[in-house]
Amino acid sequence: MTNQMHRRASLALVGLVLAGFAAASPSVGAVESSQRIQLTFSKPISLPGVTLPAGTYLFERALPDSAVEIVRVSSQDRRFVYFTGYTELVARPGRNAPRITFGEAVAGAPAPIKEWYPSFTSSGHRFLYR
């Protein structure tokens, strides 16, 4: 097999794998509202590895039908993804728990988001800072 034939076969295999992922992933409309929320912040906030200015952001589970706890934070229109990362599943502390909890920040630094609790669920997502 020549190098060019090997390269074509490899590209074809990659294309098939990507097509399989696209067919297996849910459509945007399939994401349940209990797994997605728009939140507006009046001050800058931080997530692991990123600081976001005040504004409105969409928080959602990236793989809502999976046991993998990946959260994505993007612009309202989903054109820009600011954060995608693994989280730790945690129990909701109570029915009236806030949707977002913040960790402590040093003076002048944006508050880090510690946990996000989607509406109508008994669990939430703890962001993993290192």
C-alpha positions as CSV (number, residue, x, y, z in Angstrom):
1,M,0.0,0.0,0.0
2,T,1.5,3.4,-1.0
3,N,1.6,6.3,1.4
4,Q,-1.1,8.1,-0.5
5,M,-3.4,5.1,-0.4
6,H,-2.7,4.7,3.3
7,R,-3.5,8.3,3.9
8,R,-6.8,8.1,2.0
9,A,-7.8,5.0,4.0
10,S,-7.0,6.7,7.3
11,L,-9.0,9.8,6.3
12,A,-12.0,7.6,5.3
13,L,-11.8,5.9,8.7
14,V,-11.7,9.2,10.5
15,G,-14.7,10.4,8.5
16,L,-16.7,7.3,9.4
17,V,-15.9,7.7,13.1
18,L,-16.9,11.4,13.0
19,A,-20.1,10.6,11.2
20,G,-20.9,8.0,13.9
21,F,-20.4,10.6,16.6
22,A,-22.6,13.1,14.8
23,A,-25.4,10.5,14.4
24,A,-25.1,9.4,18.0
25,S,-25.2,12.8,19.6
26,P,-28.5,14.4,20.5
27,S,-29.9,17.3,18.6
28,V,-29.9,20.7,20.3
29,G,-33.7,20.6,20.8
30,A,-33.3,17.2,22.7
31,V,-31.6,18.9,25.6
32,E,-34.0,19.0,28.5
33,S,-34.6,22.4,30.1
34,S,-33.8,20.9,33.5
35,Q,-30.2,20.5,32.2
36,R,-29.8,24.0,30.7
37,I,-30.2,27.5,32.1
38,Q,-29.2,31.0,31.2
39,L,-27.6,33.0,34.0
40,T,-26.8,36.7,34.2
41,F,-23.9,38.0,36.3
42,S,-23.4,41.6,37.2
43,K,-19.7,41.1,38.0
44,P,-17.0,39.0,36.4
45,I,-16.9,35.3,37.4
46,S,-14.4,32.6,37.0
47,L,-14.5,28.9,36.1
48,P,-11.5,26.5,35.9
49,G,-9.0,28.1,33.6
50,V,-11.2,31.0,32.4
51,T,-12.5,34.4,33.6
52,L,-15.7,35.7,32.1
53,P,-16.9,39.4,32.2
54,A,-20.3,40.3,33.6
55,G,-23.0,39.1,31.2
56,T,-25.4,36.3,30.4
57,Y,-24.2,32.8,29.8
58,L,-25.8,29.4,29.0
59,F,-24.9,26.6,31.4
60,E,-25.7,23.1,30.2
61,R,-24.7,19.5,30.5
62,A,-22.7,18.8,27.3
63,L,-23.8,15.1,27.3
64,P,-27.3,15.1,28.9
65,D,-28.0,11.4,28.2
66,S,-24.6,10.2,29.5
67,A,-23.3,9.4,33.0
68,V,-20.3,11.6,32.2
69,E,-20.7,14.9,34.0
70,I,-19.4,17.4,31.5
71,V,-20.6,21.0,31.7
72,R,-20.4,23.5,28.9
73,V,-20.7,27.3,29.4
74,S,-21.3,29.3,26.3
75,S,-22.8,32.6,24.9
76,Q,-26.6,32.8,24.8
77,D,-26.6,32.0,21.1
78,R,-24.1,29.1,21.6
79,R,-21.7,30.7,19.1
80,F,-18.9,30.9,21.6
81,V,-18.0,28.2,24.1
82,Y,-16.1,29.6,27.1
83,F,-15.7,26.5,29.2
84,T,-16.1,22.7,28.7
85,G,-15.0,20.5,31.5
86,Y,-15.6,17.5,33.8
87,T,-17.4,18.2,37.0
88,E,-18.2,16.2,40.1
89,L,-21.8,15.2,40.7
90,V,-23.0,16.5,44.1
91,A,-26.2,16.2,46.0
92,R,-28.4,19.4,46.1
93,P,-28.2,20.7,49.7
94,G,-31.9,21.5,49.8
95,R,-35.0,22.4,47.8
96,N,-34.3,26.1,48.1
97,A,-30.6,25.9,47.3
98,P,-29.3,28.7,45.0
99,R,-28.7,27.7,41.4
100,I,-25.0,28.8,41.7
101,T,-22.7,28.8,44.6
102,F,-19.5,30.7,44.7
103,G,-16.1,30.0,46.3
104,E,-13.9,32.5,48.0
105,A,-11.7,34.9,45.9
106,V,-8.8,37.1,46.8
107,A,-9.6,40.8,46.9
108,G,-10.2,42.2,43.4
109,A,-10.4,38.8,41.8
110,P,-13.6,37.4,40.2
111,A,-15.6,35.0,42.3
112,P,-15.1,31.4,41.2
113,I,-18.3,29.4,40.6
114,K,-18.1,26.4,42.9
115,E,-21.3,24.5,42.0
116,W,-24.2,24.7,39.6
117,Y,-27.6,23.1,40.4
118,P,-29.8,22.6,37.4
119,S,-33.5,23.3,38.0
120,F,-35.8,20.4,39.0
121,T,-32.9,18.0,39.8
122,S,-31.7,16.5,43.1
123,S,-28.0,16.9,42.1
124,G,-25.6,19.5,40.9
125,H,-22.2,19.9,39.3
126,R,-19.1,20.9,41.3
127,F,-16.4,22.6,39.2
128,L,-13.0,21.1,39.6
129,Y,-10.3,23.6,40.2
130,R,-6.6,22.6,40.4
